[in-house]
Amino acid sequence: MDKEDFLKALVAEDVGRGDLFARIGELKDIRAYIIAKDDGVFAGKEYLDTLADIYKISIEWHIRDGDRFHKTDKLLYISGDSKTILSLERSVLDLILHASSIATLTAKYLDAIRDTGVKLLDTRKTRPLLRVFEKYAVRCGGGINHRMGLDDALMLKDTHLKTIDDLDRFMKEARRKIPFTSKIEIECETLEVAKQAMKAGADIVMCDNMLKEEISEVVAYRNVYYPHILLEASGNVTLETIHDLAKTGVDAISTGSIIHQANWIDLSMKVEA
């Protein structure tokens, strides 16, 4: 689903067969604004600009994607006919609330490891049909996207490995059949499996649900024997644990929490008198 179709579906879900308020009263030109009731990091401008084009409303921006805002800040002004703006109110708020909440939590995780230089990645744990939108919100918060889907990198999880009898042979076949630019990542739960993955030619080794001491051992082994291989830590990552994980020396940490644990911040629309 492209951006325009996504936005039209978003509005259609709320408007249904037509906003009943729009049947009543006269049409007026109004100006409304979005005000922050919490601190946060903004996301949603890219989508809201497209929404404004579709429904012929004007937006005066006082913030950009990735900017931090504070309680009582007026983030943007919307001008246009009253019935259109009021019909779009909930769709507009849901759009930027959802995106900004993910961006805000992503920024908190990133702040926790900023001194380490380790990259913060998302995962494919996204809400159905919202992957592109939610991963966009992660980027607004300063994070980096992991795979968008099964087609842009080959990742061998524990479930895949159970079906592979000969990893070396499988890797040779994979190199012949997947695109030249696609990387291969192997999920590993122990040092021994990580060693096998490196020997087999993985581009990225994921240390999945390992203790930080075990991850440090994988890092030490990688640094000596396979310094070109990237290391990723994942599994049960929290704001409290992420800094210690980053200090192990991995290149990146991935967590779905920045999306599915994001609590909605509070934003509101007001119409100027």
ROKEKOL-716130 format. One record per residue (C-alpha): x, y, z. Coordinates in steps of 0.1 Angstrom, whole numbers, plus 5000, padded with zeros to 4 digits. Layout:
// residues N
XYZ...
***
This chain:
// residues 273
500050005000501550334990501350645012498250804995496350474997497350435034496150785043492850755024492250425042493150595075490550865070487950635056488050415087486950715108484650905084482850595072479850685050480251055059480851275089477351355103478551705115479351795079475651765070474752045094475552425095477552645073481052605059483652845074487352905069489152825102492652795116493552525141496752415158498252105174499552165209501851925229500751815263503851615268507551635259508651425229510251385195508151465165507351235136504651245109505451555088506051355057502651185060500751495071502051695041500651425018497351435037497151805033497651774995494851514992492251705012493252055002494152205035497152425044499752355071502152605087504952405102506752505134508552175138510251905116510551535118513151445144512851775164512251755201509251945215508052035250504752055267502652355256504552395223502352465193503752235167501752325136498852525123496152395099494052625077491052535055487352485055485852385089484152065079487251915063489552005092487051875118486451555099490251505097490951595134491151235148493051105117495651375120496151335157496250955155498850975127501251205145500551055180501450705168504550815149505851065175505450815203507650565185510150845177510150955213510950605227513550545200515350865210515350755246517050425237519450605215520350855242521150565265523950435241524950755224528350755241529150405227528850465190526650145187523850155162520250115173518049895150514349815149512949475140510049325120507849325151505449585136501749605135500149445105500249675074501949955094505549845089506650115065504950385087506350255120509850215106509650565093508850685128511950495141514150685116512651015128513750915163517350855152517250475149518250265119515950025101516749655102515249445074512049585059511049225049512148885039513249005005516149245013518449025034518648655043518448595080518748245094516948215127516947915150513847785132515647805098518747635112516747335123515947265087519547295074521646975076524847125062525347495069528547525047526747375017523647585023525747905024527447824991524047774975522648094991525548294976524648164942520948234945520348554965521248904951524948994951524249294974522149104999523749015032523348695052522748715089522748415113521048415147523148245173522348165209525848035220529448105213529847775195527047845171528448195165531848045157530147805132528248095116531448305112533348005097530447945073530748305059527948505076528148875070526348945103526148735134523248805158523948725195520348635205519348635241522948595253524248715286526549015282529448805293528748555265528448845240531848975251533348635243531748645208533148995203536648885214536548585190535348795161537949065167540748805164539548575136536848755116537149125121535149195089531949035103529349265119527849165153524349245165522849185199519149125203516648985228515149125260516749465254515449735278516350095286518049955317520149695299520949845266524050045277525749735292524949545260526549825239529649825260530349455250531649585216528849475193528249695162524449725166521649635190518149555177514949575196511249565188510549755220511050095204507850015184505649785203506349935238505950295228503350465250501250735234502151085243499451355245498751595217495551795210493952005183492452345191490552575168491452945171488653175182
***
